[in-house]
Amino acid sequence: MRIAFIGGGNMATALISGLFAAQGKAQEVRIADPNPEARERLEEKWPVICFNHAAEAIEGMDAIVLAVKPQVLPRVLEEIGAQVTADQLLISIVAGIPIDQIAAPHKSSPAIVRTMPNTPALIGLGITALYASENCSPAQRRMAQELMQAAGEVVWLDQENLLDVVTAVSGSGPAYFFYLIEAMRKAATRLGLPADIAGKLALHTAYGASAMAVQSDVDVAELRRRVTSRGGTTQVALEQLDAGHFEDLVDAAIVAATRRGQQLAGGGNHR
Ligand SMILES: NC(=O)c1ccc[n+]([C@@H]2O[C@H](COP(=O)([O-])OP(=O)(O)OC[C@H]3O[C@@H](n4cnc5c(N)ncnc54)[C@H](OP(=O)(O)O)[C@@H]3O)[C@@H](O)[C@H]2O)c1
């Protein structure tokens, strides 16, 4: 695929790295970024061509990946709006900006795929939800999927507004797991374990449990039941979590994050 990245920051770098790791996927990669050091770094690492301005990078490309911060996106769309052709695919990884806002500045009506990746994409272990505009061809959907698979797993949505729920679950989700690891580390330290050992135990338990759940065909609820012997240590711990309304708390957190995503998308007050 011939692909232009607008913005050569963390996320773009993760995707480009994945593209080059998957042999034969990247026929031509261009990157637009105003930062000369970033351009130099990218050109040293991969066979890419870098540009200062977005408009210089996109001509003749099959896909244009919008990988700038949300507050920068309107300026970028203004810059390329007259130039994007109807057969080019726009892929947005920008959090919270709806397809109608991405489409508005364009003279042609390009197909648009809006995506929501998450931070583990930076190490190839992300999960990305994708939503395609109606005029997106099957080949363009495949192209967007192949690009995002370079950074991990993908799922497709058939309603754009569900991306706010995705943001609350997998976009913000890594922080919830970090918080649980922190809390377990704190409790173990308070009970006498040295802080480094407490941290290592909590971290690798999270890592091992996730890997086990990902690799298993068995549902996580059943995996939980299998390690919960009657009257044992796990059972009393889980009863404490239930007594503190653990499920309701998680539910409230995800509802709040979803609402915040909807507000940010509506109000344009982006981070
Ligand atoms: N990181 C994540 O885990 C994550 C997860 C989901 C979604 N996203 C989305 O991914 C997007 C990119 O995030 P990121 O973490 O990769 O940000 P980032 O590292 O800040 O990358 C953005 C890049 O765009 C450059 N830029 C600024 N103005 C530009 C312009 N007019 N034309 C071209 N490039 C321009 C920036 O240069 P300067 O630094 O010089 O300004 C920077 O190198 C964001 O919209 C974010 O919402 C990120």
The ligand as an SDF file (V2000), in Angstrom:
LIG
                    3D

 48 52  0  0  0  0  0  0  0  0999 V2000
   -0.9950    7.5020   22.0640 N   0  0  0  0  0  0  0  0  0  0  0  0
   -2.0740    6.7380   22.1990 C   0  0  0  0  0  0  0  0  0  0  0  0
   -2.0940    5.7620   22.9310 O   0  0  0  0  0  0  0  0  0  0  0  0
   -3.3250    7.0180   21.4100 C   0  0  0  0  0  0  0  0  0  0  0  0
   -4.4170    6.1660   21.5530 C   0  0  0  0  0  0  0  0  0  0  0  0
   -5.5570    6.4120   20.7840 C   0  0  0  0  0  0  0  0  0  0  0  0
   -5.5970    7.4830   19.9250 C   0  0  0  0  0  0  0  0  0  0  0  0
   -4.5100    8.3080   19.8320 N   0  0  0  0  0  0  0  0  0  0  0  0
   -4.5970    9.4450   18.9350 C   0  0  0  0  0  0  0  0  0  0  0  0
   -3.5000    9.4300   18.0600 O   0  0  0  0  0  0  0  0  0  0  0  0
   -3.2000   10.7700   17.6850 C   0  0  0  0  0  0  0  0  0  0  0  0
   -1.7040   10.9540   17.7440 C   0  0  0  0  0  0  0  0  0  0  0  0
   -1.2570   10.6890   19.0810 O   0  0  0  0  0  0  0  0  0  0  0  0
    0.2810   10.5580   19.3880 P   0  0  0  0  0  0  0  0  0  0  0  0
    0.3710   10.0250   20.7690 O   0  0  0  0  0  0  0  0  0  0  0  0
    0.9900    9.8550   18.2740 O   0  0  0  0  0  0  0  0  0  0  0  0
    0.6870   12.1350   19.3810 O   0  0  0  0  0  0  0  0  0  0  0  0
    2.1130   12.7880   19.1390 P   0  0  0  0  0  0  0  0  0  0  0  0
    3.1960   11.8480   19.5410 O   0  0  0  0  0  0  0  0  0  0  0  0
    2.0590   14.1590   19.7280 O   0  0  0  0  0  0  0  0  0  0  0  0
    2.1740   12.9120   17.5310 O   0  0  0  0  0  0  0  0  0  0  0  0
    1.5840   13.9340   16.7990 C   0  0  0  0  0  0  0  0  0  0  0  0
    2.6160   14.4420   15.7970 C   0  0  0  0  0  0  0  0  0  0  0  0
    1.9860   15.3590   14.8990 O   0  0  0  0  0  0  0  0  0  0  0  0
    2.9010   16.4210   14.6660 C   0  0  0  0  0  0  0  0  0  0  0  0
    2.1990   17.5770   14.1160 N   0  0  0  0  0  0  0  0  0  0  0  0
    1.7850   18.7120   14.7500 C   0  0  0  0  0  0  0  0  0  0  0  0
    1.2110   19.5560   13.8580 N   0  0  0  0  0  0  0  0  0  0  0  0
    1.2600   18.9350   12.6500 C   0  0  0  0  0  0  0  0  0  0  0  0
    0.8220   19.2960   11.3320 C   0  0  0  0  0  0  0  0  0  0  0  0
    0.2010   20.4610   11.1020 N   0  0  0  0  0  0  0  0  0  0  0  0
    1.0580   18.4490   10.2940 N   0  0  0  0  0  0  0  0  0  0  0  0
    1.6690   17.2660   10.5420 C   0  0  0  0  0  0  0  0  0  0  0  0
    2.0980   16.8710   11.7660 N   0  0  0  0  0  0  0  0  0  0  0  0
    1.8850   17.6820   12.7960 C   0  0  0  0  0  0  0  0  0  0  0  0
    3.4910   16.6480   16.0330 C   0  0  0  0  0  0  0  0  0  0  0  0
    4.6580   17.4540   15.9420 O   0  0  0  0  0  0  0  0  0  0  0  0
    5.0460   18.3680   17.2510 P   0  0  0  0  0  0  0  0  0  0  0  0
    5.3120   17.4000   18.3510 O   0  0  0  0  0  0  0  0  0  0  0  0
    6.2370   19.1130   16.7750 O   0  0  0  0  0  0  0  0  0  0  0  0
    3.8400   19.2230   17.5140 O   0  0  0  0  0  0  0  0  0  0  0  0
    3.7700   15.2160   16.4740 C   0  0  0  0  0  0  0  0  0  0  0  0
    5.0050   14.7440   15.9760 O   0  0  0  0  0  0  0  0  0  0  0  0
   -3.9480   11.6850   18.6590 C   0  0  0  0  0  0  0  0  0  0  0  0
   -5.0040   12.3250   17.9800 O   0  0  0  0  0  0  0  0  0  0  0  0
   -4.5190   10.7580   19.6950 C   0  0  0  0  0  0  0  0  0  0  0  0
   -5.8220   11.1590   20.0670 O   0  0  0  0  0  0  0  0  0  0  0  0
   -3.3780    8.0930   20.5450 C   0  0  0  0  0  0  0  0  0  0  0  0
  1  2  1  0
  2  3  2  0
  2  4  1  0
  4  5  1  0
  4 48  2  0
  5  6  2  0
  6  7  1  0
  7  8  2  0
  8  9  1  0
  8 48  1  0
  9 10  1  0
  9 46  1  0
 10 11  1  0
 11 12  1  0
 11 44  1  0
 12 13  1  0
 13 14  1  0
 14 15  2  0
 14 16  1  0
 14 17  1  0
 17 18  1  0
 18 19  2  0
 18 20  1  0
 18 21  1  0
 21 22  1  0
 22 23  1  0
 23 24  1  0
 23 42  1  0
 24 25  1  0
 25 26  1  0
 25 36  1  0
 26 27  1  0
 26 35  1  0
 27 28  2  0
 28 29  1  0
 29 30  1  0
 29 35  2  0
 30 31  1  0
 30 32  2  0
 32 33  1  0
 33 34  2  0
 34 35  1  0
 36 37  1  0
 36 42  1  0
 37 38  1  0
 38 39  2  0
 38 40  1  0
 38 41  1  0
 42 43  1  0
 44 45  1  0
 44 46  1  0
 46 47  1  0
M  CHG  2   8   1  16  -1
M  END
$$$$
